Amino acid sequence: MPCFVPGDESIRLFAVRDPVWKHIRLTQEFLDITRTEPFMRLYRIRQLGPTEYVYPGATHTRASHSFGVYAAARKLLETLCEQGASEWITPKGARSFLAAALLHDLGHFPFTHSLKELPLEDHETLTAKLVVCEPLRTLIAQAGADPDMSASIIDLSGAYGSQAASVPDQETVFFRNLLSGVLDPDKLDYLNRDAYFCGVPYGIQDIDFILSQVHPDPEKGIVLDSRGILSVENILFSKYLMYRSVYWHRQVRIATAMMKKTLHAALSASIISPEELYPLDDTSLYSLIDSRSFPEQVLARDIRMRSFYRVVGEFRPGFDELAATELEHLAVRTEIENRLAEAFTLWTGVRFTAVDVLLDIPERISFESDLYISDEKRIFTASSTVFSESVISRFTESLRILRVAVNPQKADALERTADLPEKLAKCIGLYYTEMQD
């Protein structure tokens, strides 16, 4: 069976010009999808949140990224169909996959991942809700796709769409593996796009060569020829470098932690409800915070003024891995911030409140590496690569730095404290022990 993708059978295609993919071609029906309010909201959300304060060029939006993921997905799909995937891919399934790629970030929160640890619904679930409801449901169907299948490809929980409360069919599983994996369209776009707009060379990938080395597999999604191992190594190292230099840059981490502290306080005190946050964009998020009255809202103002909290201590999680694991929980960090404020007041004679103190530790991230190498008949980490599981583990752990930051107006007094790093480390460890007793 021939594998059609949107536009193959259409007389007229519309081109969206893009700095990464040059020309992204869509049918009128797919273009109509991008003109709905749920998609237009993505134009008002920065892809990298506060990163623009460090890399001024990083003003690209989740809308441009979504177009890019669609372009990468289409390119990947065409490559796989040429190699036999059309045996199990239907035209409607192909379009459903492309709709999922285009709309995969609809439910994403503003301010990058600053809301990830808060008690909110996953953005994939919110996306699936939007996909199966009007106006998108009708427009997706008019584009020759199945909105329920698109929702099932995006949201692995299966809470929405045709696969809800049932085992997904083979085609849906295939497309899920394509949309989320080592060589998924999301990663192929964001590494290149973010590097381009930040002006750094780390994320650039040779997409055409990567695609020339992949082959379709109905169960695994894609498998790789050993000649493509270098491409996967480049992606893994690029992701590491982008996290180290861009995504988890010290000031970016502090800015996102300031927003997280603001919203955690507002949600905990029921000053803001989760439902109020879901439809927001970057501007309306600040407006909502400004419309309420609570001590932590000053942090949002400071972010806009680029008055970031000053880092006064940095520690690798290895200094106390158990304590570092506990500190991944916002409630634990909040309690320790309160107690640190008391200690800082005692050490300096300057009054510190909990609002003046910030603890930040990045979440554990995954470096997907379970790609199957077809001619070596083993997974990537067991193949002829230097990226063993232990190497990848060291990469991820090296990125996780626990930081203590404080109000810049009070930082000088604290930095004059003798033996500050030792006192901070001891203080955090002692408070952790005390909280467990």
C-alpha positions as CSV (number, residue, x, y, z in Angstrom):
1,M,0.0,0.0,0.0
2,P,1.4,3.4,-0.8
3,C,2.1,5.6,2.2
4,F,0.5,9.0,1.7
5,V,1.3,12.0,3.9
6,P,-0.5,15.3,3.8
7,G,0.2,17.0,0.5
8,D,1.1,14.0,-1.6
9,E,-2.3,13.9,-3.2
10,S,-2.9,17.7,-3.0
11,I,-2.5,20.1,-5.9
12,R,-1.6,23.0,-3.8
13,L,0.8,23.1,-0.8
14,F,1.5,26.2,1.4
15,A,5.1,26.8,2.4
16,V,6.0,28.2,5.8
17,R,9.6,29.5,5.7
18,D,11.8,28.5,8.6
19,P,15.5,29.1,9.4
20,V,16.0,25.5,10.4
21,W,14.0,23.5,7.8
22,K,13.9,26.2,5.1
23,H,10.4,25.4,3.6
24,I,7.8,23.5,5.6
25,R,5.0,22.5,3.4
26,L,1.4,21.9,4.6
27,T,-1.9,21.4,3.0
28,Q,-4.6,24.0,3.5
29,E,-6.3,21.7,6.1
30,F,-3.2,21.5,8.2
31,L,-2.6,25.2,7.9
32,D,-6.2,25.8,9.2
33,I,-5.2,23.8,12.3
34,T,-2.4,26.3,13.0
35,R,-4.9,29.2,12.9
36,T,-6.9,28.0,15.9
37,E,-6.7,29.7,19.3
38,P,-5.0,26.7,21.0
39,F,-2.2,26.8,18.4
40,M,-2.0,30.6,18.3
41,R,-1.3,30.5,22.1
42,L,2.0,28.8,21.3
43,Y,3.1,32.0,19.5
44,R,2.9,33.7,22.9
45,I,5.1,31.2,24.7
46,R,8.8,31.4,24.5
47,Q,10.4,28.0,23.7
48,L,13.1,28.5,26.3
49,G,11.4,30.8,28.8
50,P,13.9,33.1,30.6
51,T,16.8,31.9,28.6
52,E,16.5,35.0,26.5
53,Y,17.9,37.0,29.4
54,V,21.2,35.1,29.0
55,Y,21.0,34.4,25.2
56,P,19.1,37.4,23.8
57,G,18.5,35.6,20.5
58,A,16.5,32.9,22.2
59,T,13.1,34.5,21.6
60,H,11.7,31.7,19.4
61,T,8.4,30.3,20.4
62,R,6.7,27.0,20.8
63,A,4.8,27.7,17.6
64,S,8.0,27.7,15.5
65,H,9.2,24.6,17.3
66,S,5.9,22.9,16.6
67,F,6.2,23.7,12.9
68,G,9.7,22.2,13.1
69,V,8.6,19.0,14.7
70,Y,6.0,18.6,12.0
71,A,8.7,19.1,9.4
72,A,11.0,16.6,11.0
73,A,8.2,14.1,11.4
74,R,7.2,14.4,7.8
75,K,10.8,13.9,6.7
76,L,11.2,10.9,9.0
77,L,7.9,9.4,7.8
78,E,8.7,9.8,4.1
79,T,12.1,8.1,4.7
80,L,10.6,5.1,6.5
81,C,7.8,4.7,4.0
82,E,10.4,4.4,1.2
83,Q,12.0,1.6,3.2
84,G,8.8,-0.5,3.6
85,A,6.9,1.1,6.5
86,S,3.9,1.5,4.2
87,E,3.2,-2.2,4.7
88,W,1.6,-1.3,8.2
89,I,1.0,2.4,7.9
90,T,-2.3,3.7,6.7
91,P,-2.8,7.1,5.0
92,K,-5.1,8.1,7.9
93,G,-2.5,6.9,10.4
94,A,0.3,8.8,8.7
95,R,-1.8,12.0,8.9
96,S,-2.7,11.3,12.5
97,F,1.0,11.0,13.4
98,L,1.8,14.3,11.6
99,A,-1.1,16.0,13.4
100,A,0.3,14.7,16.7
101,A,3.7,16.1,15.8
102,L,2.3,19.5,14.9
103,L,0.2,19.7,18.1
104,H,2.3,17.9,20.6
105,D,3.0,21.0,22.7
106,L,-0.5,22.5,22.8
107,G,-0.8,21.8,26.5
108,H,2.6,23.1,27.4
109,F,2.9,25.6,30.2
110,P,4.6,29.0,29.8
111,F,8.0,29.6,31.2
112,T,9.6,26.4,29.9
113,H,9.7,23.7,32.5
114,S,9.4,25.8,35.6
115,L,6.0,24.3,36.4
116,K,7.0,20.7,36.0
117,E,7.3,19.9,39.7
118,L,4.0,21.6,40.6
119,P,0.8,19.6,41.3
120,L,-0.6,20.1,37.8
121,E,-1.7,17.9,35.0
122,D,1.0,16.7,32.6
123,H,1.1,18.8,29.4
124,E,0.7,15.7,27.3
125,T,-2.7,15.0,28.9
126,L,-3.8,18.6,28.5
127,T,-2.7,18.4,24.8
128,A,-4.8,15.2,24.3
129,K,-7.8,17.0,25.8
130,L,-7.5,19.8,23.3
131,V,-7.0,17.5,20.4
132,V,-10.2,15.6,20.9
133,C,-12.3,18.7,21.5
134,E,-13.6,21.4,19.2
135,P,-12.4,23.2,17.2
136,L,-9.5,20.9,16.6
137,R,-11.4,17.7,16.4
138,T,-13.3,18.7,13.3
139,L,-10.2,20.4,11.7
140,I,-8.0,17.3,12.3
141,A,-10.6,15.1,10.7
142,Q,-10.9,17.4,7.7
143,A,-7.1,17.1,7.3
144,G,-7.6,13.3,6.8
145,A,-6.4,12.4,10.3
146,D,-8.1,10.7,13.3
147,P,-8.1,13.1,16.3
148,D,-8.6,10.2,18.7
149,M,-5.5,8.4,17.3
150,S,-3.5,11.7,17.4
151,A,-4.4,12.1,21.1
152,S,-3.4,8.5,21.8
153,I,0.0,9.0,20.1
154,I,0.7,12.1,22.2
155,D,-0.6,11.0,25.6
156,L,0.8,7.6,26.6
157,S,-1.6,7.4,29.6
158,G,-4.4,6.7,27.1
159,A,-6.8,8.8,29.1
160,Y,-8.1,10.4,25.9
161,G,-8.6,9.2,22.4
162,S,-9.5,5.9,20.7
163,Q,-7.0,4.0,22.9
164,A,-8.5,5.1,26.2
165,A,-8.9,2.1,28.6
166,S,-7.7,-0.3,25.9
167,V,-4.5,-1.7,24.5
168,P,-3.2,0.5,21.6
169,D,-3.1,-1.0,18.2
170,Q,0.2,-1.8,16.4
171,E,0.1,1.4,14.3
172,T,-0.5,3.6,17.3
173,V,2.4,1.9,19.1
174,F,4.6,2.4,16.1
175,F,3.9,6.1,15.9
176,R,4.3,6.5,19.7
177,N,7.8,5.1,19.4
178,L,8.5,7.5,16.5
179,L,7.3,10.6,18.4
180,S,9.2,9.8,21.6
181,G,12.6,8.2,21.4
182,V,16.3,8.6,20.7
183,L,15.8,10.0,17.2
184,D,12.3,11.6,17.7
185,P,11.2,14.6,15.7
186,D,11.0,16.7,18.8
187,K,14.6,16.3,19.6
188,L,15.8,16.6,16.0
189,D,14.1,20.0,15.9
190,Y,14.7,21.5,19.4
191,L,18.4,20.7,19.5
192,N,19.0,22.4,16.1
193,R,16.5,25.3,16.7
194,D,17.7,26.1,20.2
195,A,21.3,26.1,19.2
196,Y,20.5,28.3,16.2
197,F,18.7,31.0,18.1
198,C,21.1,30.9,21.1
199,G,24.0,31.3,18.8
200,V,25.8,28.2,20.0
201,P,27.2,25.4,17.9
202,Y,26.5,22.5,20.3
203,G,23.1,21.3,19.1
204,I,23.5,21.2,15.3
205,Q,22.7,17.8,13.8
206,D,23.2,16.4,10.3
207,I,19.5,15.4,9.8
208,D,19.8,14.0,6.3
209,F,22.6,11.7,7.3
210,I,20.8,10.5,10.4
211,L,17.7,9.7,8.4
212,S,19.7,7.8,5.8
213,Q,20.8,5.3,8.5
214,V,17.4,4.5,10.1
215,H,15.0,1.7,9.1
216,P,11.4,1.0,10.1
217,D,10.4,-1.6,12.6
218,P,6.7,-2.2,13.4
219,E,7.4,-2.8,17.1
220,K,10.5,-0.6,17.9
221,G,9.5,2.3,15.6
222,I,13.0,2.7,14.1
223,V,16.2,0.8,14.2
224,L,19.6,2.0,13.2
225,D,22.5,0.7,11.1
226,S,25.8,0.7,12.9
227,R,27.1,3.4,10.5
228,G,24.7,5.7,12.2
229,I,26.1,5.1,15.7
230,L,28.2,8.3,15.4
231,S,25.0,10.3,14.8
232,V,23.4,9.0,18.0
233,E,26.7,9.8,19.9
234,N,26.5,13.3,18.5
235,I,22.9,13.7,19.6
236,L,23.6,12.5,23.1
237,F,26.7,14.7,23.5
238,S,24.9,17.7,21.9
239,K,22.0,17.2,24.4
240,Y,24.6,17.2,27.3
241,L,26.3,20.3,26.0
242,M,23.0,22.1,25.5
243,Y,21.9,21.3,29.0
244,R,25.2,22.4,30.5
245,S,25.5,25.6,28.5
246,V,21.9,26.7,27.8
247,Y,19.0,24.8,29.4
248,W,20.7,24.6,32.8
249,H,22.9,27.7,32.6
250,R,23.3,29.0,36.2
251,Q,21.2,32.2,35.6
252,V,18.5,30.3,33.7
253,R,18.2,27.8,36.5
254,I,17.9,30.6,39.1
255,A,15.2,32.5,37.0
256,T,13.2,29.3,36.6
257,A,13.5,28.5,40.3
258,M,12.3,31.9,41.2
259,M,9.2,31.4,39.1
260,K,8.7,27.9,40.5
261,K,8.9,29.3,44.1
262,T,6.4,32.0,43.2
263,L,3.8,29.6,41.8
264,H,4.4,26.9,44.4
265,A,3.6,29.4,47.1
266,A,0.5,30.7,45.3
267,L,-0.8,27.2,44.7
268,S,-0.1,26.0,48.2
269,A,-2.0,28.9,49.7
270,S,-4.8,28.5,47.1
271,I,-4.1,32.0,45.9
272,I,-4.0,30.6,42.3
273,S,-5.7,27.5,41.2
274,P,-4.3,24.9,38.7
275,E,-7.2,25.6,36.3
276,E,-6.2,29.3,36.1
277,L,-2.7,28.3,34.9
278,Y,-3.5,25.9,32.1
279,P,-4.6,28.4,29.4
280,L,-1.9,31.0,30.1
281,D,0.8,32.3,27.9
282,D,4.0,34.2,29.0
283,T,2.3,37.6,29.4
284,S,-0.9,36.4,31.0
285,L,1.1,34.4,33.5
286,Y,2.7,37.6,34.8
287,S,-0.6,39.4,34.7
288,L,-2.2,36.7,36.9
289,I,0.6,36.9,39.4
290,D,0.4,40.7,39.5
291,S,-3.4,40.5,40.1
292,R,-2.9,38.6,43.4
293,S,-1.2,39.7,46.7
294,F,1.3,37.4,48.3
295,P,5.0,37.8,49.4
296,E,6.6,35.6,46.7
297,Q,5.1,37.6,43.8
298,V,8.0,40.0,44.1
299,L,10.1,37.2,42.5
300,A,8.2,37.5,39.3
301,R,8.8,41.2,39.2
302,D,12.5,40.6,39.8
303,I,12.7,38.2,36.9
304,R,11.2,40.8,34.5
305,M,13.8,43.3,35.7
306,R,16.5,40.6,35.3
307,S,17.3,41.0,39.0
308,F,18.1,37.3,39.6
309,Y,19.0,35.9,43.0
310,R,22.7,35.6,43.5
311,V,24.2,32.1,44.0
312,V,26.2,31.8,47.2
313,G,26.8,28.1,47.2
314,E,27.0,25.2,44.8
315,F,27.2,21.5,45.6
316,R,27.3,18.4,43.5
317,P,24.6,15.9,44.6
318,G,27.4,13.5,45.5
319,F,28.1,15.5,48.7
320,D,25.0,13.8,50.2
321,E,23.1,11.9,47.6
322,L,20.3,10.9,50.0
323,A,19.8,14.6,51.0
324,A,19.9,15.6,47.3
325,T,17.2,13.1,46.5
326,E,15.0,14.5,49.2
327,L,15.6,18.0,48.0
328,E,14.0,17.1,44.7
329,H,10.7,17.6,46.5
330,L,9.4,21.1,46.6
331,A,7.9,20.8,50.1
332,V,11.3,19.7,51.5
333,R,13.1,22.6,49.8
334,T,10.5,25.0,51.1
335,E,11.0,23.9,54.7
336,I,14.8,24.1,54.4
337,E,14.6,27.5,52.8
338,N,12.7,28.7,55.9
339,R,15.3,27.3,58.2
340,L,18.2,28.7,56.1
341,A,16.6,32.1,56.4
342,E,16.8,31.8,60.2
343,A,20.4,30.7,60.0
344,F,21.4,33.5,57.6
345,T,19.8,36.1,59.9
346,L,21.8,34.7,62.8
347,W,25.1,34.7,60.9
348,T,24.8,38.1,59.4
349,G,22.6,40.2,61.7
350,V,20.5,41.0,58.5
351,R,16.9,39.9,58.5
352,F,16.3,37.1,56.0
353,T,12.9,35.8,55.2
354,A,12.0,32.6,53.3
355,V,11.3,34.8,50.3
356,D,15.0,35.8,50.3
357,V,16.3,32.3,50.0
358,L,16.2,29.9,47.1
359,L,17.3,26.2,46.8
360,D,17.5,24.8,43.3
361,I,18.4,21.3,42.2
362,P,17.6,20.1,38.6
363,E,15.4,17.1,38.1
364,R,16.9,13.9,36.9
365,I,16.8,13.8,33.1
366,S,16.9,10.9,30.7
367,F,19.4,10.5,27.9
368,E,17.4,8.1,25.7
369,S,19.7,5.5,24.4
370,D,17.6,2.3,23.9
371,L,17.9,2.4,20.1
372,Y,18.4,-1.0,18.5
373,I,21.4,-1.4,16.2
374,S,20.1,-3.8,13.5
375,D,23.4,-5.2,12.1
376,E,25.0,-5.7,15.5
377,K,21.8,-7.1,16.9
378,R,22.0,-5.3,20.3
379,I,20.9,-2.0,21.8
380,F,23.0,1.1,21.4
381,T,24.6,1.2,24.8
382,A,25.9,-2.4,24.3
383,S,27.1,-1.7,20.8
384,S,30.4,-0.4,19.4
385,T,30.1,3.0,21.1
386,V,31.9,4.8,23.9
387,F,28.4,5.8,25.4
388,S,27.9,2.9,27.8
389,E,25.2,3.1,30.4
390,S,27.8,4.1,33.0
391,V,29.1,6.9,30.8
392,I,25.6,8.2,30.2
393,S,24.9,8.0,33.9
394,R,27.9,10.1,34.7
395,F,26.7,12.7,32.1
396,T,23.4,13.1,33.8
397,E,24.8,13.2,37.3
398,S,27.4,15.8,36.4
399,L,24.6,18.2,35.3
400,R,22.8,18.1,38.7
401,I,24.2,20.9,40.8
402,L,22.5,22.0,44.0
403,R,22.5,25.8,44.3
404,V,21.7,28.1,47.2
405,A,20.8,31.6,46.0
406,V,19.6,34.7,47.9
407,N,18.2,38.1,47.4
408,P,21.0,40.1,45.7
409,Q,20.4,43.0,48.1
410,K,21.4,40.8,51.0
411,A,24.0,38.7,49.3
412,D,27.0,40.8,50.3
413,A,26.3,40.4,54.0
414,L,26.0,36.6,53.6
415,E,29.1,36.3,51.5
416,R,31.2,37.9,54.2
417,T,30.4,35.0,56.5
418,A,33.5,32.9,57.3
419,D,33.6,29.4,56.0
420,L,30.3,29.9,54.2
421,P,30.4,26.8,51.8
422,E,31.1,24.5,54.7
423,K,28.4,26.1,56.8
424,L,25.9,25.8,54.0
425,A,26.7,22.1,53.3
426,K,26.5,21.3,57.0
427,C,23.3,23.3,57.5
428,I,21.5,21.6,54.7
429,G,22.6,18.2,55.9
430,L,21.7,18.9,59.5
431,Y,18.3,20.2,58.6
432,Y,17.6,17.2,56.4
433,T,18.5,14.9,59.3
434,E,16.4,16.9,61.8
435,M,13.4,16.8,59.5
436,Q,13.6,13.0,59.3
437,D,13.7,12.4,63.0
